[in-house]
Amino acid sequence: MDWKIASAVVLFVEGDEFNVAARCRELGISRQTFYEYVARFRLEGVDGLRVRSRRPASSPVRLDLGWEEVLVRVRKQEADAGWDYGAAAVWMRLVERPDLWPPGAVSVPSRASINRVFEARGQLVRTPQRAPRAAVRRFQRERPNELWQYDGFRLPYRLGDGTRPMVLQLIDDCSRLELALQVAASENHDEVWAAFVVAVGRYGSPREVLTDNGSAFSGRRRGWTTQFEINLAALSISSITCTVGHPQTCGKGERAHQRVIKWLGGLASNRSPPTPEPSRPSSTATARPTTTAGTRSTPARPRSSVSRPAPSLDPTPPGVNPTPSPPTPSPPTPSPPAASSASTAP
């Protein structure tokens, strides 16, 4: 409490006579507040003049202690397993696992509430915020299957035979669902196309595919066309590439790579993972879908989808001389649309 207010209260209690209304105007308080301080001083003495907490006596909408314990425990479990462990990831895990809820719970707290619990428990690490840009254009498609991002990366560790395996990863630009995650010997056409076939067999075909300028994906900037681009064109799928020296275009893919590496690191810390077999295209795995702050829908339940049946995925499109190709899985999809002659593979 301000010393001037405390002094006026003490003088009033000791019998000093002055104009209370005028003194309250000078101190910037109301007469009701002044008399409340007088009553507290008479009852408690000097302790009655100390600043008190303004926290309400009860908070009916606050999460109970049981929910807070569950949230912190699930966050730790996700981190130990190598998954994302932010508020969105914890929320998604709890939606999938109602058995983790505390007794009597009927719904999962919002992501904002989960984040407040983490902040109150000291679970969040604050990082300096960058200055906001004057204008922000979000690079994200509105619906699933409008754009897929395709890339490969090498794991940061070696296997027992001394090799560093290559991982081919396909993600959807809107939902960020991992469509295919496959071990390969290298970033070559055969295995790149085989992983693409797997993804199309599961989720249908996209409108566009975004890749980097790797020789297995695109030769446009080198003056030639790769077999992957030829196959996409035969299926009426547009192929686009990022600008050289501008990896931000494929930022979602780079972020997904880190998630996979972290996930594999979590597996390695708990148990020894099986040795990948690069020569087997069937050795695929799909990581658990995640949500992000920019996507309200979950990848397992997208807001909407592009209704496009999966075309025939013969790796040799019309008019192209046959080349060695990987075993092509037969996706359980309907026949290709007859929109144009170029969209039907033999």
C-alpha positions as CSV (number, residue, x, y, z in Angstrom):
1,M,0.0,0.0,0.0
2,D,1.1,3.5,-0.7
3,W,2.6,5.2,2.4
4,K,0.5,8.3,1.9
5,I,-2.7,6.2,2.1
6,A,-1.4,4.2,5.1
7,S,-0.4,7.5,6.9
8,A,-3.9,8.9,6.4
9,V,-5.5,5.7,7.7
10,V,-3.4,5.7,10.8
11,L,-4.0,9.4,11.5
12,F,-7.8,8.9,11.1
13,V,-7.8,5.9,13.5
14,E,-5.8,7.9,16.1
15,G,-8.4,10.7,16.1
16,D,-6.9,13.2,13.7
17,E,-9.8,15.2,12.1
18,F,-9.7,16.1,8.4
19,N,-11.9,16.2,5.4
20,V,-12.0,12.5,4.3
21,A,-13.6,13.3,0.9
22,A,-10.9,15.9,0.1
23,R,-8.1,13.6,1.3
24,C,-9.4,10.7,-0.8
25,R,-9.4,12.9,-3.9
26,E,-5.8,13.8,-3.2
27,L,-4.9,10.2,-2.7
28,G,-6.8,9.0,-5.8
29,I,-9.0,6.5,-3.9
30,S,-12.7,6.4,-3.1
31,R,-14.1,7.0,0.4
32,Q,-15.4,3.4,0.4
33,T,-11.9,2.1,-0.1
34,F,-10.5,4.4,2.6
35,Y,-13.0,3.2,5.2
36,E,-12.3,-0.5,4.2
37,Y,-8.6,0.2,5.0
38,V,-9.6,1.8,8.3
39,A,-11.7,-1.2,9.3
40,R,-8.8,-3.6,8.4
41,F,-6.3,-1.5,10.4
42,R,-8.5,-1.5,13.4
43,L,-9.0,-5.3,13.2
44,E,-5.6,-6.5,12.1
45,G,-3.2,-3.6,12.9
46,V,-0.3,-3.0,10.5
47,D,-0.9,-6.4,8.7
48,G,-4.3,-5.0,7.6
49,L,-2.5,-2.4,5.5
50,R,-0.4,-4.9,3.5
51,V,-1.1,-5.5,-0.1
52,R,-3.4,-8.6,-0.5
53,S,-3.8,-10.9,-3.5
54,R,-6.6,-10.2,-5.9
55,R,-7.0,-13.8,-6.8
56,P,-10.6,-15.0,-6.6
57,A,-11.5,-17.3,-3.8
58,S,-12.6,-19.9,-6.3
59,S,-12.2,-20.6,-10.0
60,P,-15.0,-22.9,-11.2
61,V,-13.6,-23.1,-14.8
62,R,-10.0,-24.0,-13.8
63,L,-8.7,-27.4,-14.5
64,D,-8.6,-29.7,-11.5
65,L,-5.4,-31.1,-10.2
66,G,-6.2,-34.5,-11.8
67,W,-6.2,-33.1,-15.3
68,E,-2.9,-31.2,-14.6
69,E,-1.2,-34.3,-13.5
70,V,-2.4,-36.2,-16.6
71,L,-1.3,-33.5,-19.0
72,V,2.2,-33.3,-17.5
73,R,2.5,-37.1,-17.5
74,V,1.4,-37.5,-21.1
75,R,3.8,-34.7,-22.2
76,K,6.7,-36.6,-20.6
77,Q,5.7,-39.9,-22.2
78,E,5.5,-38.2,-25.6
79,A,8.9,-36.6,-25.2
80,D,10.5,-39.9,-24.1
81,A,9.0,-41.8,-27.1
82,G,10.4,-39.2,-29.5
83,W,7.0,-37.7,-30.5
84,D,6.1,-34.0,-30.5
85,Y,5.1,-33.0,-27.0
86,G,3.6,-29.6,-27.4
87,A,0.0,-28.7,-26.4
88,A,-1.4,-29.7,-29.8
89,A,0.4,-33.1,-29.7
90,V,-0.8,-33.8,-26.1
91,W,-4.3,-32.8,-27.0
92,M,-4.3,-35.2,-30.0
93,R,-3.0,-38.1,-27.9
94,L,-5.7,-37.5,-25.3
95,V,-8.4,-37.5,-28.0
96,E,-7.1,-40.9,-29.2
97,R,-6.8,-42.3,-25.7
98,P,-9.8,-41.6,-23.4
99,D,-8.5,-44.2,-21.0
100,L,-5.8,-41.7,-20.0
101,W,-8.4,-39.2,-18.8
102,P,-8.9,-38.6,-15.1
103,P,-12.0,-40.2,-13.4
104,G,-15.2,-38.2,-14.2
105,A,-13.8,-36.3,-17.2
106,V,-16.1,-35.9,-20.1
107,S,-14.0,-33.9,-22.6
108,V,-10.4,-33.0,-23.4
109,P,-9.3,-29.4,-22.4
110,S,-8.5,-27.0,-25.2
111,R,-5.0,-26.6,-26.4
112,A,-4.9,-23.1,-24.9
113,S,-5.8,-24.6,-21.5
114,I,-3.2,-27.3,-21.9
115,N,-0.6,-24.7,-22.8
116,R,-1.5,-22.6,-19.7
117,V,-1.0,-25.7,-17.5
118,F,2.5,-26.3,-19.0
119,E,3.4,-22.7,-18.5
120,A,2.3,-22.7,-14.9
121,R,4.2,-26.0,-14.2
122,G,7.4,-24.5,-15.8
123,Q,7.3,-27.0,-18.7
124,L,7.8,-24.4,-21.5
125,V,11.1,-23.0,-22.6
126,R,10.7,-19.4,-23.6
127,T,12.5,-18.3,-26.8
128,P,13.0,-14.7,-28.0
129,Q,10.3,-13.7,-30.4
130,R,11.1,-12.3,-33.8
131,A,9.7,-9.0,-34.9
132,P,6.5,-9.6,-36.9
133,R,6.6,-9.0,-40.6
134,A,4.6,-6.2,-42.1
135,A,2.8,-8.7,-44.3
136,V,2.6,-12.5,-43.9
137,R,1.5,-14.9,-46.7
138,R,1.0,-18.4,-45.4
139,F,2.2,-21.0,-47.8
140,Q,-0.5,-23.7,-47.3
141,R,-3.1,-25.3,-49.5
142,E,-6.7,-25.2,-48.4
143,R,-7.6,-28.9,-48.9
144,P,-5.8,-32.3,-48.6
145,N,-4.5,-33.8,-51.9
146,E,-4.1,-30.4,-53.5
147,L,-0.3,-30.5,-53.0
148,W,2.1,-33.2,-51.7
149,Q,5.7,-32.4,-50.7
150,Y,8.2,-35.1,-51.5
151,D,11.8,-35.3,-50.3
152,G,14.5,-37.7,-49.1
153,F,17.0,-37.4,-46.3
154,R,19.8,-39.4,-44.8
155,L,19.6,-40.4,-41.1
156,P,22.3,-38.9,-38.9
157,Y,23.6,-42.2,-37.7
158,R,25.0,-45.4,-39.3
159,L,23.7,-48.9,-39.3
160,G,25.6,-52.0,-38.2
161,D,27.1,-52.4,-41.7
162,G,28.4,-48.8,-41.7
163,T,25.8,-47.4,-44.1
164,R,23.6,-44.4,-43.6
165,P,20.1,-45.2,-44.8
166,M,18.1,-42.9,-47.0
167,V,14.4,-42.2,-46.0
168,L,11.9,-41.1,-48.5
169,Q,9.0,-39.0,-47.1
170,L,5.8,-37.8,-48.6
171,I,3.6,-35.4,-46.7
172,D,0.3,-33.6,-47.5
173,D,0.7,-29.8,-47.5
174,C,-2.6,-29.0,-45.9
175,S,-3.0,-31.6,-43.2
176,R,0.7,-32.5,-42.9
177,L,-0.2,-36.2,-42.8
178,E,2.8,-38.4,-43.6
179,L,1.6,-40.3,-46.6
180,A,4.6,-42.5,-47.0
181,L,7.8,-43.0,-45.0
182,Q,10.1,-45.6,-46.7
183,V,13.7,-46.7,-46.3
184,A,15.7,-46.6,-49.6
185,A,19.2,-47.4,-50.6
186,S,19.5,-44.0,-52.2
187,E,17.5,-41.2,-53.8
188,N,17.0,-43.0,-57.1
189,H,14.1,-43.1,-59.5
190,D,12.9,-46.6,-58.9
191,E,12.5,-46.3,-55.2
192,V,11.2,-42.7,-55.4
193,W,8.5,-43.9,-57.7
194,A,7.8,-47.0,-55.6
195,A,7.2,-44.9,-52.5
196,F,4.9,-42.6,-54.5
197,V,2.9,-45.6,-55.7
198,V,2.4,-46.6,-52.0
199,A,1.1,-43.2,-51.1
200,V,-1.3,-43.0,-54.0
201,G,-2.6,-46.5,-53.2
202,R,-3.5,-45.3,-49.7
203,Y,-4.8,-41.8,-50.3
204,G,-5.5,-41.3,-54.0
205,S,-3.5,-39.0,-56.3
206,P,-2.7,-35.3,-55.7
207,R,-3.1,-32.3,-58.0
208,E,0.6,-31.2,-57.6
209,V,3.8,-32.5,-56.2
210,L,6.5,-30.2,-54.8
211,T,10.1,-31.4,-54.6
212,D,13.6,-30.1,-54.4
213,N,15.9,-30.1,-57.3
214,G,17.4,-33.6,-56.6
215,S,18.3,-35.5,-59.8
216,A,15.8,-38.2,-58.9
217,F,12.9,-35.7,-58.7
218,S,13.6,-33.0,-61.3
219,G,16.0,-32.3,-64.1
220,R,14.2,-29.1,-65.3
221,R,17.0,-26.8,-64.1
222,R,19.6,-29.1,-65.7
223,G,18.0,-29.1,-69.2
224,W,16.5,-32.6,-69.1
225,T,13.4,-34.4,-67.7
226,T,13.5,-37.1,-65.1
227,Q,11.5,-40.3,-65.3
228,F,9.6,-39.2,-62.2
229,E,8.4,-36.0,-64.0
230,I,7.5,-38.0,-67.1
231,N,5.4,-40.4,-65.0
232,L,3.6,-37.5,-63.2
233,A,2.8,-35.7,-66.5
234,A,1.3,-39.0,-67.8
235,L,-1.0,-39.1,-64.8
236,S,-2.0,-35.4,-65.2
237,I,-0.2,-34.4,-62.0
238,S,1.7,-31.2,-62.0
239,S,5.3,-31.1,-60.7
240,I,6.9,-28.0,-59.2
241,T,10.3,-27.5,-57.5
242,C,11.6,-25.0,-55.0
243,T,14.0,-22.2,-55.9
244,V,17.7,-23.1,-55.7
245,G,19.2,-21.7,-52.5
246,H,15.7,-21.1,-51.0
247,P,14.9,-24.1,-48.8
248,Q,12.2,-22.3,-47.0
249,T,9.7,-23.4,-49.7
250,C,10.1,-27.0,-48.4
251,G,10.0,-26.0,-44.8
252,K,7.2,-28.4,-43.9
253,G,9.2,-31.3,-45.3
254,E,12.4,-30.2,-43.4
255,R,10.3,-30.0,-40.2
256,A,8.8,-33.4,-40.8
257,H,12.4,-34.9,-41.3
258,Q,13.3,-33.6,-37.8
259,R,10.2,-35.2,-36.3
260,V,11.1,-38.6,-37.9
261,I,14.7,-38.4,-36.6
262,K,13.5,-37.5,-33.2
263,W,11.0,-40.3,-33.2
264,L,13.7,-42.9,-34.3
265,G,15.9,-41.5,-31.6
266,G,13.2,-42.2,-29.0
267,L,12.9,-45.7,-30.3
268,A,16.6,-46.2,-30.0
269,S,16.7,-45.0,-26.4
270,N,13.9,-47.5,-25.4
271,R,14.8,-50.5,-27.5
272,S,17.0,-51.4,-30.5
273,P,15.1,-50.7,-33.7
274,P,15.1,-53.4,-36.4
275,T,17.7,-53.0,-39.1
276,P,16.1,-51.5,-42.3
277,E,16.3,-53.4,-45.5
278,P,16.9,-50.9,-48.3
279,S,16.2,-53.5,-51.1
280,R,12.6,-54.1,-50.0
281,P,10.2,-51.4,-51.1
282,S,7.5,-52.9,-48.8
283,S,9.4,-51.8,-45.7
284,T,7.3,-48.8,-45.0
285,A,6.1,-47.1,-41.9
286,T,3.7,-44.2,-41.3
287,A,4.4,-42.0,-38.3
288,R,1.6,-40.8,-36.1
289,P,-0.1,-37.7,-37.6
290,T,0.3,-34.4,-35.9
291,T,-1.4,-31.1,-35.8
292,T,0.0,-27.7,-35.9
293,A,-0.9,-24.3,-34.7
294,G,-2.0,-23.3,-38.2
295,T,-4.3,-26.3,-38.8
296,R,-7.4,-26.8,-36.7
297,S,-8.4,-30.1,-38.3
298,T,-6.4,-33.3,-37.6
299,P,-4.8,-35.2,-40.5
300,A,-6.9,-38.2,-39.6
301,R,-10.0,-36.1,-39.9
302,P,-9.3,-33.5,-42.6
303,R,-11.7,-30.6,-43.2
304,S,-12.4,-31.8,-46.7
305,S,-10.7,-33.7,-49.5
306,V,-10.1,-33.4,-53.2
307,S,-12.2,-36.1,-54.8
308,R,-9.8,-37.6,-57.3
309,P,-9.7,-41.4,-57.9
310,A,-6.2,-42.9,-58.0
311,P,-5.0,-43.5,-61.6
312,S,-3.3,-46.5,-62.9
313,L,0.3,-46.3,-61.7
314,D,2.2,-48.2,-64.4
315,P,5.8,-46.7,-64.1
316,T,6.1,-46.6,-67.9
317,P,3.7,-43.9,-69.3
318,P,2.5,-43.7,-72.9
319,G,5.1,-43.0,-75.5
320,V,8.1,-43.7,-73.3
321,N,10.5,-46.5,-73.8
322,P,10.3,-49.1,-71.1
323,T,13.0,-48.7,-68.4
324,P,13.8,-50.8,-65.4
325,S,11.2,-50.1,-62.7
326,P,10.5,-51.3,-59.2
327,P,7.8,-53.7,-58.3
328,T,4.6,-51.7,-58.5
329,P,1.9,-52.4,-55.8
330,S,-1.6,-52.6,-57.2
331,P,-3.5,-50.0,-55.3
332,P,-7.2,-50.9,-54.6
333,T,-8.5,-47.9,-56.5
334,P,-11.0,-47.3,-59.3
335,S,-10.0,-47.0,-62.9
336,P,-8.5,-43.7,-64.1
337,P,-10.7,-40.8,-65.2
338,A,-11.2,-40.4,-68.9
339,A,-10.7,-36.6,-68.8
340,S,-7.9,-36.7,-71.4
341,S,-5.9,-39.3,-73.3
342,A,-2.7,-38.3,-71.4
343,S,-4.2,-39.2,-68.1
344,T,-4.6,-42.9,-68.9
345,A,-1.6,-45.1,-68.4
346,P,-1.4,-48.5,-70.3
